[in-house]
Amino acid sequence: MKKAMNHRTFALAAAVLALVMVAGACGDDSSTTTQAPATTQAPATTQAPATTQAPATTQAPATTEAEMMGPTELDIAMILLGVQEEPWYATMIDSINRTMTDRPYGLDITLNVIENIAYADGERVIRDLASSGEYEMIIAHSTYSDAIDAVNEDYPDIAFVFSGSGNEAVGGNGFWLDVFIHEPAYLAGIVAGMMTETNQISAVAAFPFPNVNGPLNAWVAGARSVNPDIEASVTYIESWFDPATAKESAAAQIAAGSDMIYAERFGPFEAVQEADGVYAFGHFSDQVAFAPEVALTGPVALWDPAFNTVVDAWWAYASEGTPYNAPMERIIYYMVDGGSDIGTLNDLIPDDVKAAVDDARSKILSGELEVDFNEGPIE
């Protein structure tokens, strides 16, 4: 029998892991080489004598050198529809924190996160943040394109970011970012298809939205690529955060015969822990450490290249006057771009299954294997 973890213990573990996740240390290389090193300054012996120096009024002020090097700080505000522990938000925060550590252009980056901002309040909150003069970048991490479209032209110096499906392109200083995790979800499906004993697999998800259905369909496709007898089902809980309902939904799926559960939301892990011979898959963040006795693997979102693209655009604008030029379309990062990958492969996974995952992963990265992004219903 598996050892069950009660709800309080699981919630604490989830919160602790979410905090640990922000301590990652990868990202783009720092561009501090753009600063002139001390050795390039002329030595004192080559300076013109005091009588030949330009008068004080023509000397560059003390700030000129700093201005030539560009800004030294980047202050960011980020608004969320939910709470930052949810993987959709936590993975973006992880990426920003990795970039903070990496310090591109020698920047000191700060982040202020504001939770639980309803879409209807988006424009007001974004405008308040922009008018405060405290932030050079504002990230509205969800479907806030209407709010940004109403605000961004009033604050042309600020880089605005929004993300996910359901948005409309803004262009200019409004960047629509996304990372697609359907390819690593396909790899996780290979694990499910090779390890299932019942040939029934299920998912518990929030809403039937494109960014939700894409990974779920890929997970099922991956399972069927190695096991054509797979039968799949999904339960939508109609909430972005309701662990209790998600747990109940997973328990019902297990009772109906599913032994592989894809947890697109928090909650199903607890139901899996209370069953025998059933395993789980995380979504968006690496969740094996949540429940190592049942969590096999899962797709992981990596926002680093997406976020750093906007940092580069802001730096070019702030230091060189290069106009913002966000495209009139969504900027999508795939696995080959570093926007996603398969997470930890639990030691519970047999070696032949890991080998199959590694082989498919190599084929995806080389372009030999293309995984469809299917937004439709799970079949």
N, C-alpha and C positions, 0 to 999 in steps of 0.2 A: 504493500500500500504506500502511496505517496504521502509524504507528510504535508498536511494542509497548513496554509498560512492565513491567519485571520485578516479581516479587512483593514484593521488599524495597522498591523505590521506591514501589509502590502503597501498601503498608502504612504507610510513612513519611508519604506524602501524606495518608492517611486520618487518622493520628494528629495531624498538624499542623492539618488542617482542623477536627478535633474540638475542638482547643484554641482555634483562632481563633473558632469558632462561639460560644464562651462570652463573647465580647466584644461581643455585641449591645447595643443601647441603646434598645429600645422597652419599653413597659409602661404600667401605670396611673399617673395623675398622683399626685404626692406630696401628702399631706394635711397638710402642715406648717401650714396655716392654722388648724388646731385649737389651735395654741399661741398664747397671748396675746402679741402683739408688745410690745416694750418701751414703745411710745408709749401703751399703754393703762394703764400704771401711773400712779397719782396722783403729781404732781410733789411734790418735797420741801416746797414751801411750803404744801401742803394737808394735810400730816400733822398729827395732833394732837400737842401738846407732850408732852414726856417724862412729865410728871406725870399725864397722862390715859391713857397707854397701859396696856393690861392687864398684870397682873404676868407675870413670865417664865413661870410655870407654865401660864398659859393661852394663851401665844403658840403659834402653830402651829410645829411643828418644821421644820427646814430642808428636810426631804424632802417637805413637803406640796405645794409647787408642782409638783415633779416628779411626785408621785403623781397630782395633778389632771390633768396633761398626759398621763399614761399611761406605759407602759414605753418605754424608749429602745432596747432591744435585742431581737432575735429570733434565737435560736440554734436551728438546724435540723440534725437528723441524717437522712440518707437511706440506706436499705439497698437494694442491687441484687442481683438474681439473677445478673447477669453483670458485665461491665465497662463503665465509663462511656463508652467510645468508641462503643458500639453506639448507633445513632440513637434507639431507644426511650428510653434513659436520657439520652443527650446532649442531646436536645431539652428534657427537663424541666430539666436542669441549666442549659441556655441561658436558659430562662425565669426561673429563680430568679436567675441572675446579672443579667438585665435588671432584675428587680425590686430587687435589691441596689443597682444604679446609680440607679434611680428613687427609692428611699428613701421608700416610702409611710409616712405618719405620722411622718416624720423618723427612721425606724428604721435602726439599724445591724444588718444581717442577716449572719449567718455560716452556712456550710454545711459539714458534715462528711459525706463520702461513704464508705460502707463497701461494698466490692464482694464479689461471689461468695458471697452468703448463700443457702444452699439453703432451700427451703420448710420442710423439717423443722427447721431451726435458727431459723426466723423468730421464734417466740415467745420463745425464750431470748434472742436478740440484742435484740429490741425491749424486753423487760423489763429487760435490763441497761442499755440506753440510758435508759429512762424512770426507773429507780431511781437513776441517777447524779445526777439533779437538774440536769444541764447543759443540757437542751434543753426548749424550749417547744413545739416541733413535731417530730414524727417521721413521715417519709415512707417507706412501704414500697412501692417503685415496681414493683409487679407483683401477683401473685395471693396476697396475704398476709392476706386478710380473716379467716381462721380465727385467725391469730396475734394480730391486733389485737383481735378479739372476746374473746380470752382475757385481754387486758391492759388495754384502755382504761378500764374502769370502776375499776380500781385506781389510775389516775392521771388524775383528772377535770380537772386543770388543763392537761393537754397536748392539743394538737390532733393527731390521728392521721390520716394520709392513706394510701390504697391506690388502685390504679389497674388498669385493663384488664379484659378479660373473665375469666370463671371465678370471680369474687368473689361474696360475698353481702353485702347491706347490713348495716351495724352501727348506724348512727344515733348520736345524741348527739354525742360528740366524735370520732366515726369517720367520715371523709368519703371516699366512693367517687367518684373522679374519672375522667374519660376524655375524650379528644379523638378525633373520628372524621375520618378523612382520605379517606373513599371519594369525597367530592365532588370534591376536586382530583385524585384518582386517575382519575376519569371524564374530567377535562380532559386529563390526560396521555394517556389512551386515544385521545382525538381526534387527538392528534399521531401516535400509532402508526398509527391507522387511515388517516390521510391520507398518511403517508410510507412505509408498507411497500411493497415491490416484490414480495413473495412472497405476501402475504395470510396469512402464518403468523406469529403472535406467541406468545411464551412468557414464563413467569414462573418464577423460582427462589425458593422460599419455605421457611420453617422448618417449621411444623406446620400442619395443616388446622384451625386454631382460628378462632373467629368474627372476632377482630380482625385476623387474617391474611387470611381469605377475603373479608371485606367490601371492602377496597380492590382486591383482585385481580379480583373480579367486576365492580366498577365500572370498572376499567381496560379490561376486555374489552368491557363495555357501551358505554363511550365510543368505543372503536374501531369497534364495529359500528354505532354511530349515524351514522357517516359512511362506512362501508364494510361492507355486509352480507355480503360474501364472506369475512370474517375467520374463520380457524380458530385456536383458542387451546388451549394446553396449559400445565400447571404441573408442576414437580418439587419435591416436599417433601424436604428433606435431613435431616429429623428432628433438627435441632440449631439452637440459637439463634445459634451462632457457630462456623462451620466454613468459612472462605473457600476452602480447597482443594477441598472437596467441591462447594461452590457453583459454583466456576469450572468444574469437570468437568461438572457438570449443564448449565451454560449452553453449554459447548462441544458437548455432545451435542445440545442443542436447535438450535444453529446448523447442525450437520452435517445435521440432519433438515429444514432449510429455513427456520427462523425467522430473521427479520432485525430483529425488535424484541424486546428482552429486558428484562423488568421485574425488577430486582434487589431483592427484598424483604429479602435478606441481603447482607452484604459478600462479594465474590468474583467475581460474573459480569462486572464491568467488565473484568477482565483478559482473560477469554475473548473479549469483544467487541472489545477493542483488537487482538487477534491475528487478527481476521477482517476481511474486506472487505465493505463495504456493509451493515454491521450496526450498530445503535444501541442504547443502553441508557437505562433510566429508573431514577432513584433512588427511595428510599422513606423517608418519615418526616423526613429532613433534606435540606437543599438540597445535592446532591452533584455539581452540574455542574462545580465547580472540581476535583473529583477527577480527572476525565478529560474535559476540555472538547472533545476531538476526537471523542468518541463519546456522551457523556451529554447527552441532549436536554433533559430536565426531570424533574419528579417531584412528588408531593404532599409537603407540609411540615406537620408538627405544630407547633402553637403552644400551649404549655401556660400562657401568661401569664394569660388570664382565669380558668382553672381554679385555678391556684395563688393568684392574688390574691383569689379568693373565700374561700379558707381563711385567708389573711392577714387579711382583713376580719373574719371570724368570730372569729379569735383575738384581734384587737385589741378588738373589742366585748366579749369576755369579760374580757380582762385589764385594760382601762381603765374599763369601765362595769359589769361584772358581768353582762352579757347572757349567758344560758345558751347553751351550744352546742346547736345544733338541726339537725344533719345529717339530711337526709331518708333515709327507708328505701328508697332506690333510688339507682341510679347517676346522677351529675350529668354529663351529656354536653354537650360543646361542639362545635358544628358550624361550618362555614365562615362562616355569617352571624353567629355569635357571636364570631368572631375566633379560633376554635380550630384552624383549618387554612387552607391556601391552596395554590395552585400555586406551585412554586418558580421559579427562574430559567428563562426561555425562551431556550435557546441560540440564537446567531445562525445556527446551521445550519438552524434551522426556517424554512421559507419564510414570507413575509408573509401569504399567504392562510391558512396554517395557524394562525398567531398570531391572525389576525382571527377565525377560527372559535372558537378557545379563548377569546378575550376576550368574544365574543358569548355563548357558553355560560356563562361565569363570571358575566356580568351577569344572566343568566336564573336561575341558581342563587341568587344573592344577593337577587334580587327575589321569589323564590318561584315564578316561572313554570316553572322546570325543577326537578323533584324527582328525585333520584338514589336509587334503592333501596339499602338496606344488606342485601346478600344474603350470608348466612353459609354457604351450601351449597357443594357442590363446583363447581369451575370447569368450565364446559361450552363 
